[in-house]
């Protein structure tokens, strides 16, 4: 039986914090930036965390 492969796309998009939570980058940062305020764009640069349910799914994809 071969080893299970991890989802490479998920591995590039998510990372774990020291406490085991799953870190993600925010969406809506790629185009049409002139219509977004400077404050909104600045806040989108910060990373966010996944919810518990989503984190469980992502962890199986990352570490499979």
C-alpha positions as CSV (number, residue, x, y, z in Angstrom):
1,X,0.0,0.0,0.0
2,X,1.6,3.4,-1.0
3,X,1.7,6.3,1.3
4,X,-1.0,8.9,1.3
5,X,-0.1,12.2,-0.5
6,X,-0.7,15.5,1.2
7,X,-2.6,18.2,-0.7
8,X,0.2,20.4,-2.0
9,X,-2.1,23.3,-2.8
10,X,-3.4,23.3,0.8
11,X,0.1,23.0,2.1
12,X,1.1,26.2,0.4
13,X,-1.9,28.1,1.5
14,X,-2.1,27.2,5.2
15,X,0.4,26.9,8.0
16,X,0.2,26.0,11.7
17,X,0.8,28.3,14.6
18,X,2.8,27.3,17.7
19,X,-0.4,26.5,19.6
20,X,-1.7,24.2,16.8
21,X,-4.2,26.6,15.2
22,X,-4.3,26.9,11.4
23,X,-3.3,30.2,9.9
24,X,-4.6,31.5,6.6
25,X,-4.2,34.6,4.4
26,X,-7.2,36.8,3.6
27,X,-9.0,37.0,0.3
28,X,-9.9,40.0,-1.9
29,X,-6.3,41.3,-2.2
30,X,-5.4,40.6,-5.9
31,X,-7.3,43.1,-8.1
32,X,-9.7,46.0,-8.3
33,X,-7.8,47.6,-5.4
34,X,-8.7,51.2,-6.4
35,X,-12.2,50.8,-5.2
36,X,-11.1,49.5,-1.8
37,X,-10.1,51.9,1.0
38,X,-6.5,52.1,2.3
39,X,-7.7,50.9,5.7
40,X,-9.4,47.9,4.2
41,X,-6.4,46.9,2.1
42,X,-4.1,47.3,5.2
43,X,-6.3,45.0,7.3
44,X,-6.4,42.4,4.5
45,X,-2.6,42.1,4.7
46,X,-2.9,40.6,8.2
47,X,-3.3,36.8,8.5
48,X,-6.4,35.2,9.9
49,X,-7.3,31.9,11.7
50,X,-9.5,29.1,10.5
51,X,-12.5,27.9,12.5
52,X,-12.3,24.6,14.4
53,X,-14.3,22.6,11.8
54,X,-12.4,24.0,8.8
55,X,-9.1,23.5,10.6
56,X,-9.8,19.8,11.1
57,X,-10.4,19.3,7.4
58,X,-7.3,21.3,6.4
59,X,-5.1,19.4,8.9
60,X,-6.0,16.1,7.3
61,X,-5.2,17.6,3.8
62,X,-1.9,19.1,5.0
63,X,-0.5,16.1,7.0
64,X,-1.8,13.1,5.1
